[in-house]
Amino acid sequence: MIVSLPGDAAAQRAVYRPQDDTSLLIEALKRQRVTGSTRALDLCAGTGALSIAAAKAGAGRILAVDISRRSIVNVRPNRILNKASIEARRGDLTEVLTGEKFDLVVSNPPYVPSEIDELPASGLERAWNAGTGGRGLLDRIIAAAPDFLAPGGSLLLLQSAMCHIGKTEAMLEERG
């Protein structure tokens, strides 16, 4: 069970509820080899649904990271409801990682193209708006992947087909 804490609807201050894309990523996660020694990172954690999935798969250490204060607060009831041990940190993608390496990284970042390139600083739109090309966070995650992914680790990353899949493939290949 995953809950999404309510917020101020007028200000659009709620935590974005997991959608079908999260379910796709959870299915991909279930196909990974996960053991008690697996270190998992959930970037752009939102409610923590992917962190919960990593815990259910058997990951030994799970870190959820999100820039939204409400999201980090929202991880707590979900870890309690699901009896999962998850650490949550607030920060802009990998800035809160201190040289840590992870065997499994899952991320469902904002990936919807927008009419303006500036990413929203607050509100519910921040959960999906990824700038004009839809790559506002995607490119940053891929660029930083060698810094936080352990040798032999897996990066499960979601993106829209409207956001140049070929560019993502090329960037991932360049970084090994």
Buried (B, 14 or more C-beta within 10 A) or exposed (E): EBBBBEBEEEEBBBBBBBEEBBEEBBEBBEEBEBEEEBBBBBBBBBBBBBBBBBBBBEBBBBBBBBBBEBBBBBBEBBBEEBEBEBEBBBEEBBEBBEEBBBBBBBBBBBBBBBEEEEBBEEBBBBBBBBBEBBBBBBBBBBEBBEEBBBEEBBBBBBBBEEBBEEBBEEBEEEBE
